[in-house]
Amino acid sequence: MTSEQAEPQKLLQAGIRAAKAGDRARARDLLLQVVDQNQTIELAWIWLSEVVDDLEDKVTALENALALNPANAAVRNRVGQFSCLILKKSFSRR
């Protein structure tokens, strides 16, 4: 692994640790750095979806993960769940 590849991986691991520790803001910052540096790390998008607050941001992160791995059924299911919540939310505002 080159040093160029190692940096996003280190940030990813730090972001996951922060998320598991409940430090959502730090996790979000670290994971955003990961995807800014390397948009092809599926796990970064999945974890990012767990620490962003906005439902649409969650869906965007998960859709990015799905673009990398369309066979990930768990991620596909989460996209569907969040999309339904967004629709319900938009209908309840009318």
N, CA and C of each residue as an Amber inpcrd file, in Angstrom:
protein
   282
   0.8470000  -1.1800000   0.0000000   0.0000000   0.0000000   0.0000000
   0.8910000   1.2410000   0.0000000   0.6070000   2.1550000  -0.9110000
   1.3950000   3.3790000  -0.9720000   0.9580000   4.3320000   0.1270000
   1.7810000   5.3290000   0.4140000   1.4180000   6.2970000   1.4390000
   0.1720000   7.0670000   1.0230000  -0.0240000   7.2210000  -0.2930000
  -1.2160000   7.8930000  -0.8020000  -2.4800000   7.0930000  -0.4660000
  -2.3850000   5.7730000  -0.4890000  -3.5110000   4.9080000  -0.1400000
  -3.6570000   4.7690000   1.3680000  -2.5560000   4.8600000   2.0940000
  -2.5700000   4.6400000   3.5340000  -3.3040000   5.7470000   4.2690000
  -3.1680000   6.9750000   3.8250000  -3.7870000   8.1020000   4.5330000
  -5.3100000   7.9690000   4.6280000  -6.0250000   7.7350000   3.5140000
  -7.4720000   7.5530000   3.6390000  -7.8360000   6.3580000   4.5340000
  -7.0380000   5.2950000   4.4840000  -7.3230000   4.1310000   5.3270000
  -7.1700000   4.4670000   6.8110000  -6.1540000   5.2580000   7.1410000
  -5.9630000   5.6810000   8.5330000  -7.1210000   6.5550000   8.9850000
  -7.5300000   7.4840000   8.1160000  -8.6650000   8.3450000   8.4370000
  -9.9440000   7.5280000   8.5740000 -10.1080000   6.5290000   7.7030000
 -11.2790000   5.6600000   7.7670000 -11.3450000   4.9470000   9.1140000
 -10.2410000   4.3550000   9.5230000 -10.2190000   3.6350000  10.8000000
 -10.4880000   4.5860000  11.9660000  -9.9170000   5.7880000  11.9170000
 -10.1620000   6.7760000  12.9720000 -11.6340000   7.2040000  12.9680000
 -12.2070000   7.3540000  11.7890000 -13.6220000   7.7200000  11.6810000
 -14.5370000   6.6420000  12.2290000 -14.2270000   5.3990000  11.9310000
 -15.0250000   4.2860000  12.4430000 -14.9210000   4.2200000  13.9670000
 -13.7020000   4.3890000  14.4860000 -13.5260000   4.3910000  15.9470000
 -14.3380000   5.5060000  16.5930000 -14.3010000   6.6930000  15.9940000
 -15.0620000   7.8270000  16.5400000 -16.5630000   7.5350000  16.4950000
 -17.0350000   6.9560000  15.4070000 -18.4620000   6.6210000  15.2920000
 -18.8600000   5.6050000  16.3550000 -18.0510000   4.5800000  16.5220000
 -18.3520000   3.5490000  17.5260000 -18.3200000   4.1110000  18.9420000
 -17.4890000   5.1470000  19.1450000 -17.3850000   5.7750000  20.4630000
 -18.5000000   6.7980000  20.6930000 -19.3130000   7.0380000  19.6650000
 -20.4220000   7.9720000  19.8000000 -20.0770000   9.4100000  19.4630000
 -18.8800000   9.6530000  18.9740000 -18.4600000  11.0050000  18.5980000
 -18.8040000  11.2290000  17.1290000 -20.0810000  11.4730000  16.8940000
 -20.5960000  11.5780000  15.5290000 -19.9720000  12.7350000  14.7470000
 -19.7740000  13.8720000  15.4010000 -19.2200000  15.0400000  14.7050000
 -17.7960000  14.7540000  14.2260000 -16.9880000  14.1790000  15.0980000
 -15.6060000  13.8470000  14.7120000 -15.6110000  12.7720000  13.6240000
 -16.4580000  11.7750000  13.7950000 -16.5500000  10.7100000  12.7920000
 -16.9390000  11.2910000  11.4370000 -17.9270000  12.1690000  11.4350000
 -18.3770000  12.7870000  10.1820000 -17.2260000  13.5590000   9.5240000
 -16.5020000  14.3550000  10.3150000 -15.3770000  15.1180000   9.7640000
 -14.3160000  14.2040000   9.1560000 -13.9640000  13.1430000   9.8760000
 -12.9400000  12.2180000   9.3870000 -13.3970000  11.4840000   8.1320000
 -14.6300000  11.0190000   8.1450000 -15.1360000  10.2670000   6.9990000
 -15.3120000  11.1500000   5.7700000 -15.6710000  12.4060000   5.9840000
 -15.7380000  13.3330000   4.8480000 -14.3610000  13.5440000   4.2390000
 -13.3360000  13.5710000   5.0750000 -11.9690000  13.6760000   4.5590000
 -11.6130000  12.4530000   3.7090000 -12.0560000  11.2860000   4.1890000
 -11.7730000  10.0450000   3.4400000 -12.3770000  10.1230000   2.0510000
 -13.6770000  10.4360000   1.9730000 -14.3330000  10.4340000   0.6590000
 -13.8700000  11.5970000  -0.2110000 -13.3750000  12.6720000   0.4080000
 -12.7830000  13.7490000  -0.3820000 -11.4890000  13.2780000  -1.0420000
 -10.7330000  12.4570000  -0.3230000  -9.4520000  11.9570000  -0.8380000
  -9.6170000  10.7680000  -1.7770000 -10.6160000   9.9340000  -1.4900000
 -10.7970000   8.7170000  -2.2920000 -12.2620000   8.3300000  -2.2720000
 -12.9520000   8.6190000  -3.3560000 -14.3920000   8.3660000  -3.4310000
 -14.7410000   6.9050000  -3.6840000 -13.7340000   6.0420000  -3.7760000
 -13.9950000   4.6410000  -4.1200000 -13.9440000   3.7070000  -2.9100000
 -13.9820000   4.2600000  -1.7130000 -13.9520000   3.4190000  -0.5140000
 -15.3900000   3.2320000  -0.0200000 -15.9640000   2.1050000  -0.3980000
 -17.3610000   1.8040000  -0.0800000 -17.6570000   1.9270000   1.4170000
 -16.7840000   1.3870000   2.2370000 -17.0020000   1.3950000   3.6810000
 -17.0780000   2.8150000   4.2400000 -16.3360000   3.7370000   3.6680000
 -16.3860000   5.1290000   4.1220000 -17.7730000   5.7170000   3.8750000
 -18.3430000   5.4340000   2.7190000 -19.6840000   5.9390000   2.4130000
 -20.7200000   5.3260000   3.3480000 -20.5770000   4.0400000   3.6260000
 -21.5400000   3.3660000   4.5040000 -21.4760000   3.9630000   5.9090000
 -20.2780000   4.1070000   6.4520000 -20.1440000   4.6930000   7.7870000
 -20.5830000   6.1490000   7.7910000 -20.2910000   6.8740000   6.7270000
 -20.7170000   8.2710000   6.6510000 -22.2420000   8.3680000   6.7360000
 -22.9210000   7.4260000   6.1220000 -24.3900000   7.4380000   6.1780000
 -24.9090000   7.2850000   7.6100000 -24.1130000   6.7020000   8.4770000
 -24.5140000   6.4990000   9.8710000 -24.3080000   7.7340000  10.7360000
 -23.4500000   8.6550000  10.2900000 -23.1140000   9.7880000  11.1650000
 -23.5980000  11.1400000  10.6400000 -24.1720000  11.1790000   9.4370000
 -24.7930000  12.4240000   8.9810000 -26.2180000  12.4650000   9.5210000
 -26.7300000  13.6630000   9.7380000 -28.0490000  13.8020000  10.3570000
 -29.1990000  13.8590000   9.3640000 -28.9770000  14.4760000   8.2360000
 -30.0270000  14.6850000   7.2550000 -30.3250000  13.3940000   6.4900000
 -31.5980000  13.0630000   6.3590000 -31.9910000  11.8380000   5.6560000
 -31.5040000  11.8300000   4.2090000 -31.5770000  12.9780000   3.5480000
 -31.1360000  13.0230000   2.1560000 -29.6280000  12.8040000   2.0530000
 -28.8760000  13.3040000   3.0390000 -27.4330000  13.0600000   3.0540000
 -27.1310000  11.5820000   3.2800000 -27.9500000  10.9350000   4.1210000
 -27.7920000   9.4940000   4.3490000 -27.9950000   8.7300000   3.0420000
 -29.0570000   9.0860000   2.3260000 -29.3540000   8.4170000   1.0560000
 -28.2330000   8.6600000   0.0500000 -27.7420000   9.8810000  -0.0220000
 -26.6590000  10.1950000  -0.9550000 -25.4240000   9.3460000  -0.6660000
 -25.0600000   9.2520000   0.6120000 -23.8940000   8.4450000   0.9800000
 -24.1160000   6.9770000   0.6090000 -25.2970000   6.4750000   0.8960000
 -25.5890000   5.0740000   0.5810000 -25.6450000   4.8330000  -0.9250000
 -26.1670000   5.7830000  -1.6660000 -26.1940000   5.6400000  -3.1280000
 -24.7760000   5.6120000  -3.6940000 -23.8820000   6.3890000  -3.0870000
 -22.4800000   6.3480000  -3.5170000 -21.8730000   4.9770000  -3.2260000
 -22.2170000   4.4010000  -2.0860000 -21.7410000   3.0510000  -1.7580000
 -22.3060000   2.0440000  -2.7550000 -23.5820000   2.1950000  -3.0900000
 -24.2150000   1.2800000  -4.0520000 -23.6060000   1.3950000  -5.4430000
 -23.2140000   2.5860000  -5.8130000 -22.5780000   2.7640000  -7.1220000
 -21.2750000   1.9670000  -7.1910000 -20.6120000   1.8360000  -6.0540000
 -19.3680000   1.0680000  -6.0000000 -19.6160000  -0.4320000  -5.9210000
 -20.7280000  -0.8070000  -5.2690000 -21.0330000  -2.2210000  -5.0920000
 -22.5450000  -2.4350000  -5.1940000 -23.0610000  -2.5220000  -6.4130000
 -24.5020000  -2.6760000  -6.6180000 -25.0830000  -3.9570000  -6.0120000
 -24.2510000  -4.9180000  -5.6940000 -24.7280000  -6.1820000  -5.1380000
 -24.9480000  -6.1300000  -3.6250000 -24.6530000  -5.0120000  -2.9840000
 -24.7880000  -4.9190000  -1.5340000 -26.2600000  -4.7390000  -1.1700000
 -26.9100000  -5.8530000  -0.8420000 -28.3430000  -5.8490000  -0.5600000
 -28.6790000  -5.0610000   0.7050000 -27.8290000  -5.1210000   1.7080000
 -28.0960000  -4.3950000   2.9560000 -28.1430000  -2.8910000   2.6970000
 -27.2170000  -2.4070000   1.9020000 -27.1920000  -0.9810000   1.5770000
 -28.4100000  -0.6180000   0.7320000 -28.7450000  -1.4680000  -0.2160000
 -29.9340000  -1.2240000  -1.0540000 -31.1840000  -1.1240000  -0.1780000
 -31.3050000  -2.0050000   0.8130000 -32.4540000  -1.9610000   1.7250000
 -32.4860000  -0.6700000   2.5300000 -31.3320000  -0.2240000   3.0050000
 -31.2680000   1.0280000   3.7740000 -31.6800000   2.2180000   2.9060000
 -31.2540000   2.2340000   1.6510000 -31.6590000   3.3100000   0.7430000
 -33.1860000   3.3330000   0.6400000 -33.7760000   2.1730000   0.4840000
 -35.2380000   2.0820000   0.3950000 -35.9160000   2.5800000   1.6570000
 -35.3880000   2.2000000   2.8150000 -35.9680000   2.6380000   4.0900000
 -35.9030000   4.1550000   4.2290000 -34.7340000   4.7120000   3.9720000
 -34.5830000   6.1640000   4.1170000 -35.3990000   6.9120000   3.0670000
 -35.4800000   6.3740000   1.8680000 -36.2760000   7.0200000   0.8190000
 -37.7460000   7.0640000   1.2060000 -38.2280000   5.9940000   1.8150000
 -39.6160000   5.9760000   2.2970000 -39.8290000   7.0260000   3.3820000
 -38.8780000   7.1490000   4.2820000 -38.9840000   8.1630000   5.3380000
 -39.0050000   9.5710000   4.7480000 -38.1940000   9.7970000   3.7250000
 -38.1650000  11.1150000   3.0760000 -39.5180000  11.4060000   2.4360000
 -40.0850000  10.4140000   1.7570000 -41.4060000  10.5950000   1.1330000
 -42.4730000  10.8770000   2.1740000 -42.4750000  10.1140000   3.2580000
 -43.4580000  10.3480000   4.3210000 -43.3140000  11.7450000   4.8980000
 -42.0880000  12.1630000   5.0880000 -41.8040000  13.4840000   5.6320000
 -42.3170000  14.5720000   4.6860000 -42.1060000  14.3880000   3.3910000
 -42.5370000  15.4050000   2.4310000 -44.0600000  15.4530000   2.3250000
 -44.7300000  14.3020000   2.4450000 -46.1930000  14.2820000   2.3870000
 -46.8130000  14.8630000   3.6610000 -46.1510000  14.6920000   4.7770000
 -46.7010000  15.2020000   6.0430000 -46.6080000  16.7270000   6.1110000
 -45.7730000  17.3330000   5.2810000 -45.6350000  18.7920000   5.2640000
 -46.7380000  19.4530000   4.4360000 -47.4640000  18.6760000   3.6680000
 -48.4910000  19.2530000   2.7770000 -49.7560000  19.5460000   3.5230000
